[in-house]
Amino acid sequence: MYIIVVGAGEVGTHLAKMLAKEYHDVTVIDPDEEMLSHVTATADVLTIQGSATSIKVLKEANIKKADLFIAVAHSEETNIVSATLAKKLGAKKVIARIDKWEYLQPNNKEIFLNLGIDSLIYPERLAAREIITLLGQTSSTEFVDFSGGKLSLIVFKLEEDSPVVDYTLLQATKNTQNLDYRAVAISREGITIIPRGNDQFKVNDLVYVIANQNGIKEMLEYSGKKNIDVNNLMILGGSRIAIHLATELERSMNVKLIEVDPEKSEKLAAQFKNALVINGDGRDTDLLMEEGLQYMDAFVAVTGNSETNILSCIIAKRMGVKKTIAEIENINYIRLAESIGVDTVINKKLITASRIFRYTMSTDVSTIKCLTGSDAEVLEFIVKPGAPITKGKLKDIGFPKDAIVGGVVRGDNAFIAKGDTEIKPYDRVVVFALPTAINKVGKYFN
């Protein structure tokens, strides 16, 4: 595909790098020459210096040939105007990043469709939705539902007391006749492997499991993890993510939000019905203790500062909080945060990339998730009639070794895939794939 990315900020740079790795032709537009230099240093892309709201600049980027136009500049106005112009000038599909929740209301979305914008992306709302899901699945560091929850991807870290430590994959499943869950990957010291029968589980492994509804409970017993009910939640930072969280959760749990800016604290306090807003510095341990940190079930740090989020989560963990979640925008910090005790890391770039990435697939992909603790992706494909994957048992069709079919949804039934599983047209198939496999895997479903 020929793809134009507007904005050489963190999200745009991450997308450009990821799309270029998939052998797409990518052009990045931004007015800042220095930021463009940074993009070309990290990705094999073309760059154009200028404003994407200029028709001249869009024509210079050969807009009429663009299969996909992605506007993720810092300015919402730039994104909306450039996306509208791009569609009128011939781009096949256009996506714009926005910063206002009101634009996503059903009545308002139609306005943008009429302007020619195919999809609106609001990263802060996507991040908030992901955090809410994780607060309902506290045993997992990442949790993704497929086909309305018929299959799920659960990611958990193995502690020393986990029953499966030092077991091989075969030993861990030998007493199970009908598999309701399957370990599809292990991330160990920054390297992700797709495990085979004799691979062993080790302490501190991040284990990626596909499970159906029956398998989630059984899998948690094997992992040594337990879900806890979150009734008391502390949020650090009055960011847009925090506002979404507090608004959605204040009806169902006790929410305390800590914000350092006095003026912003007052505005937030007026905005919520039940959530309690405290003006104070979240790095102040005495303040956190005074506000009852030690009695919290979960702690979510979503300030604009990754270091503050990591440190405050470590303090919360030491005070006995069972579940900590940190928003970390610097991808280089993610593994560090996980290694020193932060339960779950949220990254807006990866969440946004997941939502956009499926527009680049030539096959029908209903869900795609770029994982936080790994460079791998998990995808849900809809199988087309006559697709190569329907031509025999999974073990016989030459499916790429750097990918694995985790589970299948057929009608109302969801089951875990094995070597002798046969895939049928219109099945929904969940695949875990390393970066080297993404292009190869798609061909099996076309």
Disulfide bonds with the S-S distance in Angstrom:
none
